[in-house]
């Protein structure tokens, strides 16, 4: 399992600030980790950090609420 570190971010007076403490979610894939993540109410984006099985450091920024491909395509 890979540990995904979620950092909730929000806007306050035009500046991006941390909303809550980082949350560590263990999951097999990024898609499943995003589905398990539940942000605070004033969170507008989340930064995700993780290390792959090969040891590569990765980062992804997602907007909240996150809509996956299944919801976007309407299936």
PDB file with one MODEL, atoms N, CA, C and O in Angstrom:
MODEL        1
ATOM      1  N   UNK A   1       0.836  -1.185   0.000  1.00  0.00           N
ATOM      2  CA  UNK A   1       0.000   0.000   0.000  1.00  0.00           C
ATOM      3  C   UNK A   1       0.877   1.243   0.000  1.00  0.00           C
ATOM      4  O   UNK A   1       1.984   1.245   0.538  1.00  0.00           O
ATOM      5  N   UNK A   2       0.368   2.275  -0.602  1.00  0.00           N
ATOM      6  CA  UNK A   2       1.078   3.541  -0.688  1.00  0.00           C
ATOM      7  C   UNK A   2       0.393   4.529   0.251  1.00  0.00           C
ATOM      8  O   UNK A   2      -0.834   4.573   0.327  1.00  0.00           O
ATOM      9  N   UNK A   3       1.194   5.322   0.968  1.00  0.00           N
ATOM     10  CA  UNK A   3       0.652   6.351   1.851  1.00  0.00           C
ATOM     11  C   UNK A   3       0.536   7.658   1.085  1.00  0.00           C
ATOM     12  O   UNK A   3       1.535   8.200   0.612  1.00  0.00           O
ATOM     13  N   UNK A   4      -0.685   8.161   0.963  1.00  0.00           N
ATOM     14  CA  UNK A   4      -0.956   9.438   0.294  1.00  0.00           C
ATOM     15  C   UNK A   4      -1.166  10.498   1.361  1.00  0.00           C
ATOM     16  O   UNK A   4      -1.989  10.312   2.257  1.00  0.00           O
ATOM     17  N   UNK A   5      -0.439  11.608   1.286  1.00  0.00           N
ATOM     18  CA  UNK A   5      -0.553  12.704   2.251  1.00  0.00           C
ATOM     19  C   UNK A   5      -1.372  13.826   1.627  1.00  0.00           C
ATOM     20  O   UNK A   5      -0.955  14.442   0.646  1.00  0.00           O
ATOM     21  N   UNK A   6      -2.533  14.084   2.201  1.00  0.00           N
ATOM     22  CA  UNK A   6      -3.436  15.129   1.714  1.00  0.00           C
ATOM     23  C   UNK A   6      -3.282  16.367   2.580  1.00  0.00           C
ATOM     24  O   UNK A   6      -3.363  16.287   3.806  1.00  0.00           O
ATOM     25  N   UNK A   7      -3.060  17.518   1.942  1.00  0.00           N
ATOM     26  CA  UNK A   7      -2.993  18.800   2.642  1.00  0.00           C
ATOM     27  C   UNK A   7      -4.115  19.673   2.085  1.00  0.00           C
ATOM     28  O   UNK A   7      -4.083  20.053   0.914  1.00  0.00           O
ATOM     29  N   UNK A   8      -5.103  19.991   2.914  1.00  0.00           N
ATOM     30  CA  UNK A   8      -6.242  20.807   2.502  1.00  0.00           C
ATOM     31  C   UNK A   8      -5.832  22.269   2.431  1.00  0.00           C
ATOM     32  O   UNK A   8      -5.187  22.789   3.342  1.00  0.00           O
ATOM     33  N   UNK A   9      -6.212  22.928   1.343  1.00  0.00           N
ATOM     34  CA  UNK A   9      -5.900  24.342   1.152  1.00  0.00           C
ATOM     35  C   UNK A   9      -7.196  25.099   0.898  1.00  0.00           C
ATOM     36  O   UNK A   9      -8.160  24.555   0.360  1.00  0.00           O
ATOM     37  N   UNK A  10      -7.195  26.359   1.296  1.00  0.00           N
ATOM     38  CA  UNK A  10      -8.340  27.227   1.072  1.00  0.00           C
ATOM     39  C   UNK A  10      -7.883  28.650   0.829  1.00  0.00           C
ATOM     40  O   UNK A  10      -6.704  28.964   0.992  1.00  0.00           O
ATOM     41  N   UNK A  11      -8.801  29.503   0.445  1.00  0.00           N
ATOM     42  CA  UNK A  11      -8.459  30.903   0.184  1.00  0.00           C
ATOM     43  C   UNK A  11      -8.930  31.776   1.336  1.00  0.00           C
ATOM     44  O   UNK A  11     -10.056  31.652   1.818  1.00  0.00           O
ATOM     45  N   UNK A  12      -8.028  32.673   1.768  1.00  0.00           N
ATOM     46  CA  UNK A  12      -8.348  33.613   2.831  1.00  0.00           C
ATOM     47  C   UNK A  12      -7.766  34.959   2.432  1.00  0.00           C
ATOM     48  O   UNK A  12      -6.547  35.121   2.395  1.00  0.00           O
ATOM     49  N   UNK A  13      -8.618  35.916   2.138  1.00  0.00           N
ATOM     50  CA  UNK A  13      -8.203  37.257   1.698  1.00  0.00           C
ATOM     51  C   UNK A  13      -7.292  37.207   0.473  1.00  0.00           C
ATOM     52  O   UNK A  13      -6.320  37.957   0.391  1.00  0.00           O
ATOM     53  N   UNK A  14      -7.604  36.326  -0.478  1.00  0.00           N
ATOM     54  CA  UNK A  14      -6.842  36.234  -1.715  1.00  0.00           C
ATOM     55  C   UNK A  14      -5.578  35.406  -1.634  1.00  0.00           C
ATOM     56  O   UNK A  14      -4.906  35.221  -2.649  1.00  0.00           O
ATOM     57  N   UNK A  15      -5.235  34.904  -0.466  1.00  0.00           N
ATOM     58  CA  UNK A  15      -4.035  34.091  -0.302  1.00  0.00           C
ATOM     59  C   UNK A  15      -4.436  32.637  -0.039  1.00  0.00           C
ATOM     60  O   UNK A  15      -5.468  32.372   0.577  1.00  0.00           O
ATOM     61  N   UNK A  16      -3.619  31.710  -0.507  1.00  0.00           N
ATOM     62  CA  UNK A  16      -3.872  30.289  -0.285  1.00  0.00           C
ATOM     63  C   UNK A  16      -3.222  29.881   1.034  1.00  0.00           C
ATOM     64  O   UNK A  16      -2.021  30.069   1.228  1.00  0.00           O
ATOM     65  N   UNK A  17      -4.026  29.323   1.937  1.00  0.00           N
ATOM     66  CA  UNK A  17      -3.537  28.934   3.258  1.00  0.00           C
ATOM     67  C   UNK A  17      -3.951  27.488   3.554  1.00  0.00           C
ATOM     68  O   UNK A  17      -4.896  26.971   2.957  1.00  0.00           O
ATOM     69  N   UNK A  18      -3.234  26.843   4.482  1.00  0.00           N
ATOM     70  CA  UNK A  18      -3.600  25.499   4.938  1.00  0.00           C
ATOM     71  C   UNK A  18      -4.856  25.586   5.791  1.00  0.00           C
ATOM     72  O   UNK A  18      -4.952  26.436   6.676  1.00  0.00           O
ATOM     73  N   UNK A  19      -5.814  24.713   5.528  1.00  0.00           N
ATOM     74  CA  UNK A  19      -7.075  24.723   6.260  1.00  0.00           C
ATOM     75  C   UNK A  19      -7.026  23.759   7.443  1.00  0.00           C
ATOM     76  O   UNK A  19      -7.536  24.066   8.521  1.00  0.00           O
ATOM     77  N   UNK A  20      -6.411  22.597   7.240  1.00  0.00           N
ATOM     78  CA  UNK A  20      -6.380  21.583   8.294  1.00  0.00           C
ATOM     79  C   UNK A  20      -5.012  20.904   8.308  1.00  0.00           C
ATOM     80  O   UNK A  20      -4.177  21.138   7.434  1.00  0.00           O
ATOM     81  N   UNK A  21      -4.802  20.071   9.303  1.00  0.00           N
ATOM     82  CA  UNK A  21      -3.567  19.310   9.390  1.00  0.00           C
ATOM     83  C   UNK A  21      -3.512  18.273   8.263  1.00  0.00           C
ATOM     84  O   UNK A  21      -4.553  17.833   7.776  1.00  0.00           O
ATOM     85  N   UNK A  22      -2.313  17.886   7.852  1.00  0.00           N
ATOM     86  CA  UNK A  22      -2.205  16.865   6.796  1.00  0.00           C
ATOM     87  C   UNK A  22      -2.829  15.539   7.222  1.00  0.00           C
ATOM     88  O   UNK A  22      -2.753  15.149   8.387  1.00  0.00           O
ATOM     89  N   UNK A  23      -3.442  14.859   6.269  1.00  0.00           N
ATOM     90  CA  UNK A  23      -4.100  13.577   6.509  1.00  0.00           C
ATOM     91  C   UNK A  23      -3.369  12.512   5.703  1.00  0.00           C
ATOM     92  O   UNK A  23      -3.131  12.692   4.508  1.00  0.00           O
ATOM     93  N   UNK A  24      -3.012  11.410   6.345  1.00  0.00           N
ATOM     94  CA  UNK A  24      -2.334  10.312   5.664  1.00  0.00           C
ATOM     95  C   UNK A  24      -3.342   9.204   5.409  1.00  0.00           C
ATOM     96  O   UNK A  24      -3.960   8.691   6.342  1.00  0.00           O
ATOM     97  N   UNK A  25      -3.509   8.829   4.123  1.00  0.00           N
ATOM     98  CA  UNK A  25      -4.459   7.795   3.742  1.00  0.00           C
ATOM     99  C   UNK A  25      -3.706   6.678   3.020  1.00  0.00           C
ATOM    100  O   UNK A  25      -3.103   6.930   1.976  1.00  0.00           O
ATOM    101  N   UNK A  26      -3.723   5.449   3.548  1.00  0.00           N
ATOM    102  CA  UNK A  26      -3.110   4.333   2.825  1.00  0.00           C
ATOM    103  C   UNK A  26      -4.097   3.755   1.811  1.00  0.00           C
ATOM    104  O   UNK A  26      -5.251   3.487   2.148  1.00  0.00           O
ATOM    105  N   UNK A  27      -3.646   3.564   0.571  1.00  0.00           N
ATOM    106  CA  UNK A  27      -4.506   3.023  -0.476  1.00  0.00           C
ATOM    107  C   UNK A  27      -3.638   2.392  -1.555  1.00  0.00           C
ATOM    108  O   UNK A  27      -2.435   2.642  -1.620  1.00  0.00           O
ATOM    109  N   UNK A  28      -4.250   1.582  -2.391  1.00  0.00           N
ATOM    110  CA  UNK A  28      -3.529   0.946  -3.487  1.00  0.00           C
ATOM    111  C   UNK A  28      -3.355   1.875  -4.681  1.00  0.00           C
ATOM    112  O   UNK A  28      -2.393   1.729  -5.435  1.00  0.00           O
ATOM    113  N   UNK A  29      -4.276   2.836  -4.870  1.00  0.00           N
ATOM    114  CA  UNK A  29      -4.180   3.744  -6.004  1.00  0.00           C
ATOM    115  C   UNK A  29      -4.623   5.146  -5.595  1.00  0.00           C
ATOM    116  O   UNK A  29      -5.306   5.333  -4.588  1.00  0.00           O
ATOM    117  N   UNK A  30      -4.220   6.117  -6.398  1.00  0.00           N
ATOM    118  CA  UNK A  30      -4.587   7.508  -6.138  1.00  0.00           C
ATOM    119  C   UNK A  30      -6.094   7.695  -6.231  1.00  0.00           C
ATOM    120  O   UNK A  30      -6.677   8.442  -5.445  1.00  0.00           O
ATOM    121  N   UNK A  31      -6.723   7.027  -7.178  1.00  0.00           N
ATOM    122  CA  UNK A  31      -8.169   7.131  -7.363  1.00  0.00           C
ATOM    123  C   UNK A  31      -8.924   6.689  -6.103  1.00  0.00           C
ATOM    124  O   UNK A  31      -9.893   7.334  -5.703  1.00  0.00           O
ATOM    125  N   UNK A  32      -8.481   5.595  -5.483  1.00  0.00           N
ATOM    126  CA  UNK A  32      -9.138   5.107  -4.266  1.00  0.00           C
ATOM    127  C   UNK A  32      -8.844   6.003  -3.071  1.00  0.00           C
ATOM    128  O   UNK A  32      -9.689   6.160  -2.190  1.00  0.00           O
ATOM    129  N   UNK A  33      -7.643   6.596  -3.034  1.00  0.00           N
ATOM    130  CA  UNK A  33      -7.300   7.505  -1.938  1.00  0.00           C
ATOM    131  C   UNK A  33      -8.137   8.777  -2.010  1.00  0.00           C
ATOM    132  O   UNK A  33      -8.579   9.282  -0.978  1.00  0.00           O
ATOM    133  N   UNK A  34      -8.361   9.301  -3.216  1.00  0.00           N
ATOM    134  CA  UNK A  34      -9.182  10.505  -3.381  1.00  0.00           C
ATOM    135  C   UNK A  34     -10.622  10.211  -2.974  1.00  0.00           C
ATOM    136  O   UNK A  34     -11.282  11.074  -2.394  1.00  0.00           O
ATOM    137  N   UNK A  35     -11.119   9.021  -3.264  1.00  0.00           N
ATOM    138  CA  UNK A  35     -12.487   8.653  -2.884  1.00  0.00           C
ATOM    139  C   UNK A  35     -12.642   8.582  -1.363  1.00  0.00           C
ATOM    140  O   UNK A  35     -13.714   8.894  -0.845  1.00  0.00           O
ATOM    141  N   UNK A  36     -11.591   8.177  -0.635  1.00  0.00           N
ATOM    142  CA  UNK A  36     -11.651   8.084   0.826  1.00  0.00           C
ATOM    143  C   UNK A  36     -11.492   9.439   1.512  1.00  0.00           C
ATOM    144  O   UNK A  36     -11.905   9.602   2.660  1.00  0.00           O
ATOM    145  N   UNK A  37     -10.899  10.411   0.819  1.00  0.00           N
ATOM    146  CA  UNK A  37     -10.595  11.713   1.426  1.00  0.00           C
ATOM    147  C   UNK A  37     -11.859  12.524   1.622  1.00  0.00           C
ATOM    148  O   UNK A  37     -12.656  12.671   0.696  1.00  0.00           O
ATOM    149  N   UNK A  38     -12.052  13.062   2.847  1.00  0.00           N
ATOM    150  CA  UNK A  38     -13.189  13.933   3.136  1.00  0.00           C
ATOM    151  C   UNK A  38     -12.656  15.261   3.669  1.00  0.00           C
ATOM    152  O   UNK A  38     -12.193  15.320   4.808  1.00  0.00           O
ATOM    153  N   UNK A  39     -12.712  16.332   2.868  1.00  0.00           N
ATOM    154  CA  UNK A  39     -12.134  17.620   3.270  1.00  0.00           C
ATOM    155  C   UNK A  39     -13.049  18.411   4.199  1.00  0.00           C
ATOM    156  O   UNK A  39     -14.212  18.061   4.403  1.00  0.00           O
ATOM    157  N   UNK A  40     -12.494  19.484   4.754  1.00  0.00           N
ATOM    158  CA  UNK A  40     -13.272  20.414   5.572  1.00  0.00           C
ATOM    159  C   UNK A  40     -14.215  21.212   4.673  1.00  0.00           C
ATOM    160  O   UNK A  40     -14.090  21.170   3.449  1.00  0.00           O
ATOM    161  N   UNK A  41     -15.156  21.936   5.275  1.00  0.00           N
ATOM    162  CA  UNK A  41     -16.168  22.647   4.499  1.00  0.00           C
ATOM    163  C   UNK A  41     -15.610  23.858   3.759  1.00  0.00           C
ATOM    164  O   UNK A  41     -16.144  24.211   2.708  1.00  0.00           O
ATOM    165  N   UNK A  42     -14.564  24.509   4.257  1.00  0.00           N
ATOM    166  CA  UNK A  42     -14.025  25.696   3.596  1.00  0.00           C
ATOM    167  C   UNK A  42     -12.766  25.380   2.784  1.00  0.00           C
ATOM    168  O   UNK A  42     -11.941  26.262   2.545  1.00  0.00           O
ATOM    169  N   UNK A  43     -12.624  24.141   2.368  1.00  0.00           N
ATOM    170  CA  UNK A  43     -11.482  23.697   1.573  1.00  0.00           C
ATOM    171  C   UNK A  43     -11.823  23.852   0.094  1.00  0.00           C
ATOM    172  O   UNK A  43     -12.875  23.388  -0.347  1.00  0.00           O
ATOM    173  N   UNK A  44     -10.940  24.504  -0.686  1.00  0.00           N
ATOM    174  CA  UNK A  44     -11.191  24.674  -2.114  1.00  0.00           C
ATOM    175  C   UNK A  44     -10.266  23.842  -2.982  1.00  0.00           C
ATOM    176  O   UNK A  44     -10.555  23.627  -4.159  1.00  0.00           O
ATOM    177  N   UNK A  45      -9.148  23.365  -2.421  1.00  0.00           N
ATOM    178  CA  UNK A  45      -8.238  22.498  -3.163  1.00  0.00           C
ATOM    179  C   UNK A  45      -7.454  21.643  -2.186  1.00  0.00           C
ATOM    180  O   UNK A  45      -7.419  21.916  -0.986  1.00  0.00           O
ATOM    181  N   UNK A  46      -6.825  20.604  -2.716  1.00  0.00           N
ATOM    182  CA  UNK A  46      -6.000  19.727  -1.895  1.00  0.00           C
ATOM    183  C   UNK A  46      -4.732  19.391  -2.658  1.00  0.00           C
ATOM    184  O   UNK A  46      -4.762  19.174  -3.869  1.00  0.00           O
ATOM    185  N   UNK A  47      -3.619  19.349  -1.942  1.00  0.00           N
ATOM    186  CA  UNK A  47      -2.335  18.958  -2.517  1.00  0.00           C
ATOM    187  C   UNK A  47      -2.030  17.559  -1.992  1.00  0.00           C
ATOM    188  O   UNK A  47      -2.102  17.309  -0.789  1.00  0.00           O
ATOM    189  N   UNK A  48      -1.690  16.655  -2.898  1.00  0.00           N
ATOM    190  CA  UNK A  48      -1.441  15.262  -2.536  1.00  0.00           C
ATOM    191  C   UNK A  48       0.020  14.937  -2.816  1.00  0.00           C
ATOM    192  O   UNK A  48       0.514  15.171  -3.918  1.00  0.00           O
ATOM    193  N   UNK A  49       0.703  14.400  -1.821  1.00  0.00           N
ATOM    194  CA  UNK A  49       2.089  13.958  -1.968  1.00  0.00           C
ATOM    195  C   UNK A  49       2.155  12.461  -1.707  1.00  0.00           C
ATOM    196  O   UNK A  49       1.493  11.959  -0.798  1.00  0.00           O
ATOM    197  N   UNK A  50       2.955  11.736  -2.503  1.00  0.00           N
ATOM    198  CA  UNK A  50       3.168  10.322  -2.258  1.00  0.00           C
ATOM    199  C   UNK A  50       4.477   9.873  -2.896  1.00  0.00           C
ATOM    200  O   UNK A  50       5.037  10.551  -3.756  1.00  0.00           O
ATOM    201  N   UNK A  51       4.943   8.722  -2.454  1.00  0.00           N
ATOM    202  CA  UNK A  51       6.141   8.100  -2.999  1.00  0.00           C
ATOM    203  C   UNK A  51       5.726   6.789  -3.651  1.00  0.00           C
ATOM    204  O   UNK A  51       5.064   5.965  -3.021  1.00  0.00           O
ATOM    205  N   UNK A  52       6.107   6.591  -4.902  1.00  0.00           N
ATOM    206  CA  UNK A  52       5.710   5.387  -5.633  1.00  0.00           C
ATOM    207  C   UNK A  52       6.495   4.182  -5.145  1.00  0.00           C
ATOM    208  O   UNK A  52       7.419   4.309  -4.341  1.00  0.00           O
ATOM    209  N   UNK A  53       6.117   3.017  -5.640  1.00  0.00           N
ATOM    210  CA  UNK A  53       6.816   1.788  -5.257  1.00  0.00           C
ATOM    211  C   UNK A  53       8.266   1.804  -5.730  1.00  0.00           C
ATOM    212  O   UNK A  53       9.124   1.175  -5.110  1.00  0.00           O
ATOM    213  N   UNK A  54       8.547   2.512  -6.814  1.00  0.00           N
ATOM    214  CA  UNK A  54       9.915   2.623  -7.332  1.00  0.00           C
ATOM    215  C   UNK A  54      10.727   3.680  -6.597  1.00  0.00           C
ATOM    216  O   UNK A  54      11.936   3.788  -6.803  1.00  0.00           O
ATOM    217  N   UNK A  55      10.065   4.472  -5.730  1.00  0.00           N
ATOM    218  CA  UNK A  55      10.768   5.481  -4.935  1.00  0.00           C
ATOM    219  C   UNK A  55      10.698   6.887  -5.496  1.00  0.00           C
ATOM    220  O   UNK A  55      11.413   7.771  -5.024  1.00  0.00           O
ATOM    221  N   UNK A  56       9.855   7.117  -6.492  1.00  0.00           N
ATOM    222  CA  UNK A  56       9.716   8.454  -7.075  1.00  0.00           C
ATOM    223  C   UNK A  56       8.745   9.297  -6.268  1.00  0.00           C
ATOM    224  O   UNK A  56       7.646   8.848  -5.941  1.00  0.00           O
ATOM    225  N   UNK A  57       9.151  10.522  -5.945  1.00  0.00           N
ATOM    226  CA  UNK A  57       8.284  11.470  -5.238  1.00  0.00           C
ATOM    227  C   UNK A  57       7.312  12.093  -6.240  1.00  0.00           C
ATOM    228  O   UNK A  57       7.719  12.498  -7.329  1.00  0.00           O
ATOM    229  N   UNK A  58       6.027  12.173  -5.878  1.00  0.00           N
ATOM    230  CA  UNK A  58       5.021  12.736  -6.775  1.00  0.00           C
ATOM    231  C   UNK A  58       4.125  13.707  -6.018  1.00  0.00           C
ATOM    232  O   UNK A  58       4.025  13.671  -4.792  1.00  0.00           O
ATOM    233  N   UNK A  59       3.475  14.580  -6.794  1.00  0.00           N
ATOM    234  CA  UNK A  59       2.595  15.607  -6.227  1.00  0.00           C
ATOM    235  C   UNK A  59       1.458  15.851  -7.207  1.00  0.00           C
ATOM    236  O   UNK A  59       1.670  15.851  -8.419  1.00  0.00           O
ATOM    237  N   UNK A  60       0.248  16.059  -6.685  1.00  0.00           N
ATOM    238  CA  UNK A  60      -0.903  16.384  -7.525  1.00  0.00           C
ATOM    239  C   UNK A  60      -1.784  17.363  -6.771  1.00  0.00           C
ATOM    240  O   UNK A  60      -1.989  17.228  -5.565  1.00  0.00           O
ATOM    241  N   UNK A  61      -2.302  18.345  -7.483  1.00  0.00           N
ATOM    242  CA  UNK A  61      -3.219  19.325  -6.907  1.00  0.00           C
ATOM    243  C   UNK A  61      -4.598  19.065  -7.512  1.00  0.00           C
ATOM    244  O   UNK A  61      -4.750  19.049  -8.733  1.00  0.00           O
ATOM    245  N   UNK A  62      -5.602  18.862  -6.654  1.00  0.00           N
ATOM    246  CA  UNK A  62      -6.965  18.638  -7.130  1.00  0.00           C
ATOM    247  C   UNK A  62      -7.874  19.722  -6.567  1.00  0.00           C
ATOM    248  O   UNK A  62      -7.634  20.244  -5.479  1.00  0.00           O
ATOM    249  N   UNK A  63      -8.920  20.055  -7.318  1.00  0.00           N
ATOM    250  CA  UNK A  63      -9.907  21.014  -6.822  1.00  0.00           C
ATOM    251  C   UNK A  63     -10.993  20.244  -6.078  1.00  0.00           C
ATOM    252  O   UNK A  63     -11.275  19.086  -6.385  1.00  0.00           O
ATOM    253  N   UNK A  64     -11.583  20.895  -5.115  1.00  0.00           N
ATOM    254  CA  UNK A  64     -12.627  20.295  -4.295  1.00  0.00           C
ATOM    255  C   UNK A  64     -13.939  20.981  -4.636  1.00  0.00           C
ATOM    256  O   UNK A  64     -13.945  22.212  -4.655  1.00  0.00           O
ATOM    257  N   UNK A  65     -15.037  20.314  -4.905  1.00  0.00           N
ATOM    258  CA  UNK A  65     -15.237  18.878  -4.885  1.00  0.00           C
ATOM    259  C   UNK A  65     -14.667  18.227  -6.142  1.00  0.00           C
ATOM    260  O   UNK A  65     -14.778  18.776  -7.238  1.00  0.00           O
ATOM    261  N   UNK A  66     -14.060  17.060  -5.979  1.00  0.00           N
ATOM    262  CA  UNK A  66     -13.434  16.340  -7.077  1.00  0.00           C
ATOM    263  C   UNK A  66     -14.480  15.492  -7.783  1.00  0.00           C
ATOM    264  O   UNK A  66     -15.214  14.742  -7.141  1.00  0.00           O
ATOM    265  N   UNK A  67     -14.548  15.609  -9.103  1.00  0.00           N
ATOM    266  CA  UNK A  67     -15.442  14.773  -9.887  1.00  0.00           C
ATOM    267  C   UNK A  67     -14.604  13.811 -10.717  1.00  0.00           C
ATOM    268  O   UNK A  67     -13.742  14.231 -11.488  1.00  0.00           O
ATOM    269  N   UNK A  68     -14.862  12.528 -10.557  1.00  0.00           N
ATOM    270  CA  UNK A  68     -14.078  11.549 -11.304  1.00  0.00           C
ATOM    271  C   UNK A  68     -14.611  11.399 -12.727  1.00  0.00           C
ATOM    272  O   UNK A  68     -15.629  11.994 -13.083  1.00  0.00           O
ATOM    273  N   UNK A  69     -13.931  10.618 -13.518  1.00  0.00           N
ATOM    274  CA  UNK A  69     -14.264  10.476 -14.938  1.00  0.00           C
ATOM    275  C   UNK A  69     -15.658   9.885 -15.125  1.00  0.00           C
ATOM    276  O   UNK A  69     -16.381  10.279 -16.040  1.00  0.00           O
ATOM    277  N   UNK A  70     -16.031   8.958 -14.275  1.00  0.00           N
ATOM    278  CA  UNK A  70     -17.354   8.322 -14.371  1.00  0.00           C
ATOM    279  C   UNK A  70     -18.461   9.357 -14.179  1.00  0.00           C
ATOM    280  O   UNK A  70     -19.466   9.322 -14.889  1.00  0.00           O
ATOM    281  N   UNK A  71     -18.290  10.278 -13.225  1.00  0.00           N
ATOM    282  CA  UNK A  71     -19.295  11.316 -12.997  1.00  0.00           C
ATOM    283  C   UNK A  71     -19.300  12.347 -14.114  1.00  0.00           C
ATOM    284  O   UNK A  71     -20.362  12.845 -14.486  1.00  0.00           O
ATOM    285  N   UNK A  72     -18.112  12.682 -14.664  1.00  0.00           N
ATOM    286  CA  UNK A  72     -18.052  13.665 -15.747  1.00  0.00           C
ATOM    287  C   UNK A  72     -18.692  13.167 -17.026  1.00  0.00           C
ATOM    288  O   UNK A  72     -19.330  13.940 -17.740  1.00  0.00           O
ATOM    289  N   UNK A  73     -18.530  11.872 -17.331  1.00  0.00           N
ATOM    290  CA  UNK A  73     -19.057  11.299 -18.572  1.00  0.00           C
ATOM    291  C   UNK A  73     -20.509  10.883 -18.444  1.00  0.00           C
ATOM    292  O   UNK A  73     -21.161  10.645 -19.461  1.00  0.00           O
ATOM    293  N   UNK A  74     -21.038  10.787 -17.242  1.00  0.00           N
ATOM    294  CA  UNK A  74     -22.462  10.499 -17.040  1.00  0.00           C
ATOM    295  C   UNK A  74     -22.827   9.041 -17.183  1.00  0.00           C
ATOM    296  O   UNK A  74     -23.922   8.719 -17.644  1.00  0.00           O
ATOM    297  N   UNK A  75     -21.933   8.158 -16.799  1.00  0.00           N
ATOM    298  CA  UNK A  75     -22.260   6.724 -16.884  1.00  0.00           C
ATOM    299  C   UNK A  75     -22.705   6.206 -15.547  1.00  0.00           C
ATOM    300  O   UNK A  75     -23.023   5.024 -15.417  1.00  0.00           O
TER     301      UNK A  75
ENDMDL
END
